[in-house]
């Protein structure tokens, strides 16, 4: 029905009763006008029509009656009748919301007028809005003057428009400052996480997964993860990631995807590649230590250097000191270098297995660095003496041998690669390719690459099924118990599977940082256009 005329009652003799105006409905009474959507549209229409009524009322007050009648300007009776018709509409939520929206739509464009987006301009807009509001006889009688209600509305509109602009500007500035601060914080966080995020991207391309809360520790993600079980999710991720680690290890050694990983196979790889070393051993003469070699060996053992300096009696690493002394020689025989490199890589592999021991870990890194420095010295000497082909063959062999040693360092008795060992080797930035991917990912997400043999499989569903059975039975008897057992057993596993799937990882485990674009748009809106006008319309036209 909207804001149409109220129904009238006609008798058989033709007389009509006064229009029926319903009282305000009770909270549980049906809507007196129509559906919410109908009231919304009617309220918006009322806002538009009221502007015309108010303007017409003002014009009739200054024009001769014959011109006013000729133009069809509304009379005071028309204004009063319209107010009665609209009373029921404006008692509804839909009518009020629609009326507010209509007023905003009518007056928001005024903010585009040059000068309107100032305190004075908004006060002027508010004054005009108040002046154009239709005034009823009841309001006029209450104020004893036909102008008083309109003047009062105009004054209120001016005050409201100016105040809304001031408050809107202050709010916008505060919001903008907070948005700027939030964007700066987010940018700093993104910079801090650059290494982690790079490892995540490379790892995800290889097939690695992470518990979502590791990347975005929001309340929602933590809640979802708690359904699946935090520990169980980490266990499930480690099980998936172990397969990825083993696959990458085989790829680094150019092995078949299903080839077993054993010490015997790795030894065979080193033996085949080592044939290039035998040629170097037969080269006569000695290789002089060059400046590059001295620079590289000077950094060996730096992990313990400062601690040994501060606490010499208890922190010295005699093995590292002895190694540094050996490397201080002026020259070395090719055979001596090859044999020393073999020894260093073998001993480093054994020490890396004990990566939880700081002393052995430091020694392993020193041995690895020393082997790299000696290999580089041989390559530079071969290239410098015009033996480029021999240098290339040596370089290819040393890389293959180094990879085999690294994989063996991380290889467990169960035939699986311990990614955390490779992470310790990778701390010295000595790994690249597939092994580098393993090392970087494991270094950033150690809890997601723990050996399944040490942490076990995700929790069994027995306990959850029992809880589900008990809860379901209490609430719904045997059928409820069966449903509860199913939910208790299958629900957490399903949630885990969803989170660790490729779509789940893309949706829930992708780093996100605030760009500030959305916040800036809101701040601009607060500063400039619609909201000050909307605030004025909301106050004046209800």
Beta strands, then each sheet from edge to edge (+ up, - down):
strand 1: 286-288
strand 2: 331-333
sheet 1: 1+ 2-
end
